[in-house]
């Protein structure tokens, strides 16, 4: 099966580009978020290819006025991986690793827009994520992450918002293996995973970007952790011994404050700065619009919204979130303030922070 990708020097095996290994769970994904300087508007977008499943899906969401508006689309891919359009949602790579444009064509829902991301630095390559569930490979993927500035416009129910100076955000690209599509009919003998602790904190400051993430096991041991400061257009500084602590919002699994010690004399403190964004809007954990699900031979497009009450901790659709946060970075005799995002997903216990049970909230 030949596709347009075969005309580019991108092959990694003797197979055509359309064939991505042998694992049904192989995926190749774009993710974006962005926010206004005052935090009043937050948006996020994603597009994922699932070559073994023959599916490509995408989503665009805007959080404004306390309401999260979600646009989702899915189609069959026929093996073509260079068509970055799914219904009204399209991505164009204007300058690889530097400039990308996201376009949302007018449709029968409330959202439209054209937003261009310009990078602040070369992408950060996160450590490779490899995790097994007993003898079954659960995750094996690479992600690159990059902060940048946004310009352009978006529209909500005909109300146009201009993105310009001060609009910042993050984009990532990840590819490899993680569960996608329909549930496997025969789970591992030990059962599906029952513990997953995930924090991801890309932050934007005036002259630099900061990235801290951690995947911990139930005892609090990190199986994937990285802290990096990237100067605008310049060098990266990596911190291998970063540690963190959290304060919880009572009776939830949501963070009220995170403090990370990157190195002696250098620390990061994050605190929520506005409403939370439910990642289910982008398909994460959604029962109908989960990543890689087949919606039939024809293009499928859907719209819905989540008000603030619907994004409460008690709703399963809002247990995996991104929260806009204020960020304070100290070190080198200076104190910097900025904005960032604190992504949170916590399943099962985590001894250092006091989490217990499968989804029991904190006291």
C-alpha positions as CSV (number, residue, x, y, z in Angstrom):
1,X,0.0,0.0,0.0
2,X,1.7,3.2,-1.2
3,X,0.7,6.6,0.1
4,X,2.1,10.2,-0.2
5,X,4.4,9.5,2.7
6,X,6.4,7.1,0.6
7,X,7.7,10.0,-1.5
8,X,9.6,11.4,1.5
9,X,12.8,9.9,3.0
10,X,11.0,8.8,6.2
11,X,11.1,5.0,6.0
12,X,12.3,3.2,9.1
13,X,11.8,-0.4,7.8
14,X,11.5,-2.1,4.5
15,X,7.7,-1.6,4.6
16,X,5.7,1.3,3.1
17,X,5.0,4.2,5.4
18,X,1.4,3.1,5.8
19,X,2.5,0.0,7.8
20,X,3.6,1.0,11.4
21,X,5.1,-2.1,12.9
22,X,2.8,-4.9,14.1
23,X,1.2,-3.7,17.3
24,X,-2.5,-2.7,16.9
25,X,-2.0,0.1,19.5
26,X,0.6,2.0,17.5
27,X,-0.4,5.7,17.4
28,X,1.1,9.0,16.1
29,X,-0.4,12.1,17.7
30,X,-0.4,16.0,17.8
31,X,-1.5,17.9,20.9
32,X,-1.8,21.7,21.5
33,X,-3.0,24.0,24.2
34,X,-3.0,27.8,24.5
35,X,-4.3,30.6,26.8
36,X,-4.8,34.3,26.9
37,X,-2.5,36.4,29.1
38,X,-5.3,36.9,31.7
39,X,-6.4,33.2,31.6
40,X,-9.9,34.1,30.5
41,X,-9.6,31.9,27.3
42,X,-8.1,28.4,27.2
43,X,-8.1,26.2,24.1
44,X,-6.8,22.7,23.3
45,X,-6.6,20.6,20.2
46,X,-5.4,17.1,19.2
47,X,-5.1,14.9,16.1
48,X,-4.2,11.2,16.3
49,X,-3.4,8.6,13.6
50,X,-3.8,4.9,14.4
51,X,-2.3,3.1,11.3
52,X,-3.1,-0.4,12.4
53,X,-6.8,0.5,13.1
54,X,-7.2,2.6,9.9
55,X,-8.6,5.6,11.9
56,X,-7.6,9.2,12.3
57,X,-9.5,11.5,14.8
58,X,-9.2,15.1,16.0
59,X,-10.7,17.5,18.5
60,X,-10.7,21.2,19.2
61,X,-12.0,22.6,22.5
62,X,-12.4,26.1,24.0
63,X,-12.9,27.0,27.7
64,X,-14.4,30.5,28.1
65,X,-17.0,32.0,30.4
66,X,-16.9,28.9,32.5
67,X,-18.1,26.6,29.7
68,X,-16.0,24.1,27.8
69,X,-17.0,23.7,24.2
70,X,-15.9,20.5,22.4
71,X,-15.7,19.7,18.7
72,X,-14.7,16.1,17.8
73,X,-14.3,14.4,14.4
74,X,-13.2,11.0,13.2
75,X,-12.8,9.3,9.8
76,X,-11.2,6.2,8.3
77,X,-7.7,6.9,7.1
78,X,-7.1,4.3,4.2
79,X,-3.5,4.2,5.3
80,X,-2.8,7.8,4.3
81,X,-0.8,9.6,7.0
82,X,-0.1,13.0,5.3
83,X,-3.7,14.2,5.1
84,X,-3.8,16.3,8.3
85,X,-7.5,17.1,7.9
86,X,-10.4,15.5,9.8
87,X,-13.6,17.2,8.8
88,X,-13.5,20.8,9.9
89,X,-10.2,20.4,11.8
90,X,-6.9,20.7,9.9
91,X,-3.2,21.1,10.7
92,X,-0.5,22.5,8.5
93,X,3.2,22.2,9.1
94,X,4.5,25.6,8.0
95,X,8.1,25.1,9.2
96,X,8.9,21.7,10.8
97,X,9.6,22.0,14.6
98,X,9.0,25.8,14.4
99,X,5.7,27.0,13.0
100,X,2.3,25.1,12.8
101,X,-1.1,26.4,12.0
102,X,-4.4,25.0,13.3
103,X,-7.5,25.7,11.3
104,X,-11.1,25.1,12.4
105,X,-13.4,25.6,9.4
106,X,-16.9,27.0,10.1
107,X,-19.2,24.0,10.8
108,X,-22.6,23.3,12.3
109,X,-21.2,23.8,15.9
110,X,-20.2,27.0,17.8
111,X,-16.4,26.8,17.2
112,X,-14.2,28.1,14.4
113,X,-10.7,29.6,14.1
114,X,-7.2,29.9,12.6
115,X,-4.3,29.9,15.1
116,X,-0.6,29.8,14.4
117,X,1.9,28.4,16.9
118,X,5.5,29.8,16.7
119,X,8.0,27.9,18.9
120,X,10.2,29.5,21.5
121,X,12.9,26.8,21.5
122,X,13.9,23.5,20.0
123,X,11.6,20.7,21.2
124,X,12.4,18.9,24.4
125,X,12.7,15.1,24.0
126,X,11.2,13.5,27.1
127,X,12.6,10.2,28.3
128,X,11.1,7.2,26.4
129,X,8.0,5.9,28.2
130,X,8.1,2.1,28.6
131,X,5.7,0.4,30.9
132,X,4.5,-3.2,31.1
133,X,1.4,-4.6,32.7
134,X,2.7,-8.0,33.7
135,X,3.9,-9.6,30.5
136,X,1.9,-7.2,28.3
137,X,3.4,-4.1,26.8
138,X,1.3,-1.2,28.1
139,X,3.3,1.8,26.9
140,X,6.3,2.3,24.7
141,X,6.4,5.8,23.2
142,X,8.5,9.0,22.7
143,X,7.2,12.5,23.1
144,X,8.7,15.9,22.2
145,X,7.3,19.0,23.9
146,X,7.7,22.6,22.9
147,X,6.4,25.9,24.2
148,X,5.5,28.8,22.0
149,X,3.3,31.8,21.2
150,X,0.0,31.9,19.4
151,X,-1.5,34.4,17.0
152,X,-4.7,34.4,15.0
153,X,-8.3,34.2,16.0
154,X,-11.0,31.9,17.3
155,X,-14.8,32.2,17.4
156,X,-17.3,31.0,19.9
157,X,-21.0,31.2,18.8
158,X,-20.0,34.0,16.4
159,X,-18.1,36.0,19.1
160,X,-14.6,36.5,17.7
161,X,-11.5,36.5,19.9
162,X,-8.1,37.7,18.7
163,X,-5.0,35.9,19.8
164,X,-2.0,38.1,19.8
165,X,0.8,39.4,22.1
166,X,1.0,37.4,25.3
167,X,-0.9,34.4,24.1
168,X,1.2,31.4,25.0
169,X,0.9,27.6,25.2
170,X,2.5,24.2,24.5
171,X,2.4,21.7,21.8
172,X,3.7,18.1,21.8
173,X,4.1,15.2,19.4
174,X,4.1,11.7,20.6
175,X,4.3,8.3,18.8
176,X,4.6,4.7,19.7
177,X,2.3,2.3,21.6
178,X,-0.3,2.9,24.2
179,X,-3.9,1.6,24.5
180,X,-6.1,2.9,21.7
181,X,-9.3,1.8,20.0
182,X,-11.7,-0.7,21.4
183,X,-10.9,-2.6,24.5
184,X,-8.9,-5.8,24.0
185,X,-11.2,-8.9,24.4
186,X,-8.6,-10.7,26.5
187,X,-6.9,-8.5,29.1
188,X,-3.6,-9.5,30.8
189,X,-4.0,-12.3,33.3
190,X,-3.1,-9.9,36.1
191,X,-6.0,-7.6,34.9
192,X,-5.9,-4.0,33.5
193,X,-3.6,-1.5,35.2
194,X,-4.9,-0.2,38.6
195,X,-2.3,2.5,39.4
196,X,-1.2,5.5,37.3
197,X,0.1,8.7,38.8
198,X,0.8,11.5,36.2
199,X,1.8,15.1,36.5
200,X,2.9,17.3,33.5
201,X,3.7,21.0,33.9
202,X,4.8,23.0,30.9
203,X,5.2,26.7,32.0
204,X,5.9,29.9,30.1
205,X,8.0,32.7,31.6
206,X,9.2,35.9,29.9
207,X,12.5,34.6,28.7
208,X,12.4,30.8,29.2
209,X,10.2,27.7,29.4
210,X,10.1,25.1,32.1
211,X,9.0,21.5,31.8
212,X,8.5,19.1,34.8
213,X,6.7,15.8,34.6
214,X,6.6,12.6,36.6
215,X,5.1,9.1,36.3
216,X,5.3,7.4,39.7
217,X,4.4,3.9,41.0
218,X,2.3,3.3,44.1
219,X,5.3,3.7,46.4
220,X,6.2,7.0,44.9
221,X,9.2,5.8,42.9
222,X,9.4,7.6,39.5
223,X,9.5,5.4,36.5
224,X,9.7,8.5,34.2
225,X,10.6,11.9,35.4
226,X,12.2,15.0,33.8
227,X,12.8,18.6,34.6
228,X,14.1,21.0,32.0
229,X,14.6,24.8,31.6
230,X,14.8,25.9,28.0
231,X,16.0,29.4,27.2
232,X,14.4,31.2,24.3
233,X,16.2,30.0,21.2
234,X,19.0,28.7,23.3
235,X,20.3,25.9,25.6
236,X,18.5,23.4,27.7
237,X,19.4,22.8,31.4
238,X,18.3,19.4,32.7
239,X,17.7,18.6,36.4
240,X,18.0,14.9,37.2
241,X,17.2,15.0,40.9
242,X,13.9,16.9,40.9
243,X,11.5,16.2,43.8
244,X,8.0,17.5,44.5
245,X,5.2,17.7,47.0
246,X,1.5,18.6,46.7
247,X,-1.3,20.0,48.7
248,X,-4.7,18.5,47.8
249,X,-8.1,20.2,47.5
250,X,-10.1,18.6,50.2
251,X,-12.2,15.5,49.2
252,X,-10.8,15.4,45.7
253,X,-7.8,14.2,43.7
254,X,-7.1,17.7,42.5
255,X,-4.0,19.7,43.4
256,X,-4.3,23.0,45.3
257,X,-0.6,23.6,45.2
258,X,2.5,21.9,43.8
259,X,6.1,22.6,44.9
260,X,9.0,21.1,43.0
261,X,12.6,21.3,44.1
262,X,14.5,21.1,40.8
263,X,18.0,21.5,42.4
264,X,19.4,23.1,45.6
265,X,18.3,26.8,45.5
266,X,16.0,26.4,42.5
267,X,12.3,25.7,43.0
268,X,9.0,25.8,41.1
269,X,5.6,26.6,42.7
270,X,2.3,26.2,40.9
271,X,-1.2,27.2,42.0
272,X,-4.5,27.0,40.1
273,X,-5.5,30.2,38.3
274,X,-8.9,29.4,36.8
275,X,-11.4,26.7,35.7
276,X,-10.1,23.3,34.9
277,X,-10.2,21.8,31.4
278,X,-11.5,18.2,31.1
279,X,-9.2,16.1,28.8
280,X,-12.2,14.0,27.8
281,X,-13.0,16.9,25.4
282,X,-10.0,15.7,23.4
283,X,-11.2,12.1,23.6
284,X,-9.0,11.0,26.6
285,X,-11.1,8.4,28.5
286,X,-14.3,9.3,26.7
287,X,-16.7,6.4,26.3
288,X,-17.9,7.3,22.8
289,X,-15.0,9.5,21.4
290,X,-12.1,7.6,22.9
291,X,-8.9,7.6,20.7
292,X,-9.0,5.3,17.7
293,X,-12.7,4.3,18.0
294,X,-14.4,3.5,14.7
295,X,-17.4,5.7,13.9
296,X,-18.2,4.1,10.6
297,X,-17.4,4.5,6.9
298,X,-18.4,8.2,6.8
299,X,-16.9,11.2,8.5
300,X,-18.3,11.7,12.0
301,X,-18.5,15.1,13.6
302,X,-20.0,15.9,17.0
303,X,-20.3,18.8,19.4
304,X,-21.1,19.1,23.1
305,X,-20.2,21.3,26.1
306,X,-19.4,20.9,29.8
307,X,-20.4,23.6,32.2
308,X,-18.4,24.2,35.4
309,X,-20.5,21.9,37.5
310,X,-20.0,19.1,34.9
311,X,-16.2,19.5,35.3
312,X,-16.5,18.8,39.0
313,X,-14.2,16.1,40.5
314,X,-17.2,13.7,40.9
315,X,-17.7,13.4,37.1
316,X,-15.6,10.6,35.5
317,X,-15.3,12.7,32.4
318,X,-13.3,15.3,34.5
319,X,-10.9,13.1,36.4
320,X,-8.2,13.7,33.8
321,X,-7.7,17.4,33.6
322,X,-5.4,20.3,32.7
323,X,-5.6,23.3,35.1
324,X,-4.2,26.7,34.2
325,X,-1.8,27.7,36.9
326,X,0.4,30.6,38.0
327,X,4.0,29.6,38.1
328,X,6.8,31.0,40.3
329,X,10.4,30.0,39.5
330,X,13.2,30.9,41.9
331,X,16.9,30.5,41.6
332,X,20.0,32.2,40.3
333,X,19.2,35.1,42.6
334,X,15.9,35.9,40.7
335,X,12.2,35.2,41.0
336,X,10.2,34.8,37.8
337,X,6.5,34.6,37.4
338,X,4.6,33.1,34.5
339,X,1.6,30.9,33.5
340,X,1.5,27.3,32.8
341,X,-0.6,24.1,32.8
342,X,-0.8,21.4,35.4
343,X,-2.0,18.2,33.9
344,X,-3.3,15.7,36.4
345,X,-4.4,12.0,36.2
346,X,-4.3,9.9,39.4
347,X,-5.6,6.3,39.5
348,X,-4.8,4.1,42.5
349,X,-2.6,4.7,45.5
350,X,0.5,7.0,45.8
351,X,2.0,6.7,49.2
352,X,4.0,10.0,49.4
353,X,1.0,12.2,48.6
354,X,-1.5,10.1,50.7
355,X,-3.6,8.7,47.9
356,X,-5.1,5.3,48.7
357,X,-7.6,2.9,47.0
358,X,-8.5,3.1,43.4
359,X,-10.2,6.5,43.1
360,X,-10.9,7.5,46.7
361,X,-10.6,11.2,47.2
362,X,-8.3,12.8,49.7
363,X,-9.7,13.5,53.3
